[in-house]
Amino acid sequence: MPLPWLQQASASHASPRCSWPLARALSAALLITASPLLGCRSAAALTGWPVPPAPPVEARQPVLWVALAARLGPGSLAAADKAPPLLLESAGAPLELVDAKGRRFTGQRLSLAWRAVALPQPLTIRRRVLGPFPSFETAEVAAAAWRRQGVEAVIAHPADWEVWAEPGATAPAGYQGRLQELQHRQRLMLQLRNARGGVLLEGPLQLRAPGGLRWQGGVFAGPLRLQPDAYGTWTLVEQVPLERYLQGVVPHEIGAGAPAAALAAQAVLARTWALRNQHRFGVDGYHLCSDTQCQVYGDPRQASAPVRRAIEATAGRVLSWGQRPIHAVYHASNGGVAAGFEEAWGGEPLPYLRAFADGPPAFTAAHSVPLRTAAALAALLGSGAQGYGADHPLYRWQRRLDRAQLTRALGAAVGQVGELRQVLVLERGASGRAVALALRGSKGQLVLRRDAIRRTLRQLPSTLFTVTPEGAGAWRFQGGGFGHGAGLSQAGAMDLARRGWSVERILGHYYPGTTLAPLQGPGATKKGP
């Protein structure tokens, strides 16, 4: 049966869609239209290539659709015929490929060529776009602002994170929208190469790999799919059971050598995060990606015995608030102070993601939150190895950036700044993290906010820093931690596990007020934050 609380977790992000048969008919003949954003409307109302939705995650046997590779295809349709083929190789028994017409093909190694195929009539895509945004979470805040205006909005990731709506939508307050219009006369398809030349395949393509599919150094059991996305390119998707998915995530996110309680905490968080974020790539017809835009997912076979024990010990359990999966965000090191959700991404504060000094009682007493001044933050950064997780290599760090480095980091935006003269923190959150950083120059200033700071100034491990001039045209950043700082600090969790803390105590420390609960709990339909 569908899992009501998980469906509800993403219900506010869902949009009306046409059925897949309608979408297929559009792709094939453009005789009818289907929009994944706005339902069935005229061709002028299409905001992206129509894509069928991924199925909802079910309670008894949760299965996630995870993209092993996204936006597959040549750089342009004009180069399709000369692009390298997509190679699919079995790790054991022969692969079986079935296209949407039911045609079956088998082989140890299948070579799929890219082909640009003319459409019967041009396809026009028109949309109002917000962004780009530095993260999905920031895009989600913008999408929520649009939805409060009654606008149907979806989050997309063609290259960077964007929010799409119908072309007539007015941008919410504080955002600038742009109208984007694209006209397509061809679509990208795959052709199976064989001795007789080739067979043009109709997507989506089902791929069975009884011995596993070799892909980017790993082996993935599947079943798998090759399917078009909202941008006209293709995605390789694995339909992976949730607990097997965790075997491919936990060692990549915290490391297989972490103490048992820390591994168990990571397993709970990875499970919770995946279920809470199953809407993340809804516009593209799958749930999650496999890189750092989601949770890093690799070959599950490589999970060590301790990792498997941690997953088994917590099987089917998630962190909940109001009987709903929480935003189970985590990071490498918080530098001694946890961030609130709103500090990292904006939006409404969450009761279980709040700022607090992360250390023993003497440490927390010495550094009471909020730390809204540079002096208060400097005192914390000078506290040495007193906080939890202080053995992380980036628990404390320094960076010296000169004018040339910062100018390169700004890219095209340097045009509104000119010659850089000042770098200044305008606003700090409760944890002391910079939430607004001004770069002022001869022509004006650019203000970077929240996660856009690290996205732009990639040399900075975190936004927990002070900045001071250091000579002519250079600035010294003194900081702590690695990552956004909200939720569990992996370095802190490993430290606490070594101190004898249980998984329940660790999770309660970083997500106060939450409940460790089975997927199917009482009152599963109750809505929470």
WOLIN-V559499 format. One record per backbone hydrogen bond with DSSP energy under -0.5 kcal/mol. NH is the residue of the N-H (numbers start at 1). CO is the residue of the C=O. If there is no record, write none. Layout:
NH:CO
NH:CO
This chain:
3:57
4:2
6:3
7:3
8:4
9:5
10:6
10:7
11:7
11:8
12:8
13:10
14:10
14:11
23:19
24:20
25:21
26:22
27:23
28:24
29:25
30:25
30:26
31:25
35:39
39:16
39:35
41:39
45:42
46:43
49:230
59:1
62:59
64:240
66:64
66:238
67:288
68:66
68:236
69:236
72:234
79:76
80:77
82:79
83:79
83:80
86:112
87:85
88:110
89:214
90:108
91:212
92:93
95:107
96:208
97:105
98:206
99:103
100:202
102:99
105:97
107:95
110:88
112:86
112:110
113:111
113:191
115:189
117:115
117:187
119:185
123:184
124:122
125:123
125:182
126:46
127:180
128:165
129:178
130:163
131:176
132:161
133:161
139:135
140:136
141:137
142:138
143:139
144:140
145:141
146:142
147:143
148:144
149:145
149:146
150:147
151:146
153:151
154:164
156:162
159:160
161:133
162:156
163:130
164:154
165:128
169:166
175:172
177:175
178:129
180:127
182:125
184:123
187:117
189:115
190:201
191:113
192:199
193:111
193:191
194:197
197:194
199:192
201:190
203:201
204:226
205:226
206:98
207:224
208:96
210:94
211:93
212:209
213:220
214:89
215:218
218:215
220:213
224:207
225:237
226:205
227:235
229:233
232:229
234:72
235:227
236:69
237:225
237:235
238:66
239:223
240:64
240:238
242:62
245:241
246:242
247:243
248:244
248:245
249:245
249:246
250:246
252:249
253:249
254:250
255:250
258:255
263:259
264:260
265:261
266:262
267:263
268:264
269:265
270:266
271:267
272:268
273:269
274:270
275:271
276:272
277:273
278:275
280:277
281:287
282:279
283:155
284:281
285:282
286:281
287:65
288:65
294:291
295:289
297:290
298:248
302:299
303:300
308:304
309:305
310:306
311:307
312:308
313:309
314:310
315:312
317:314
318:517
320:515
321:324
326:319
328:326
329:327
331:488
332:482
333:482
337:334
338:356
339:485
341:353
343:340
344:340
345:341
346:341
346:342
350:353
353:350
354:352
356:338
358:336
359:357
360:386
363:360
364:360
365:361
366:362
367:363
370:430
371:430
372:370
377:373
378:374
379:375
380:376
381:377
382:378
383:380
384:381
386:383
388:358
390:387
392:389
395:392
397:479
399:477
401:399
401:475
403:473
406:402
407:403
408:404
409:405
410:406
411:407
413:410
414:411
415:412
416:413
417:414
418:414
420:418
421:440
422:440
424:438
426:424
426:436
427:436
429:433
432:429
434:463
435:427
436:427
437:448
438:424
439:446
440:422
440:438
441:444
442:419
443:417
444:417
446:439
448:437
448:446
450:435
451:344
452:449
453:450
454:450
455:451
456:452
457:453
458:456
460:457
461:459
465:463
466:478
468:476
470:474
474:471
475:401
476:468
477:399
477:475
478:466
478:476
479:397
479:477
480:464
481:394
482:333
483:461
487:339
488:329
490:331
490:488
491:332
493:489
494:490
495:491
496:492
497:493
498:494
499:495
500:497
501:496
506:502
507:503
508:504
509:505
510:506
511:507
514:511
515:320
517:318
517:515
519:316
521:519
524:521
526:523
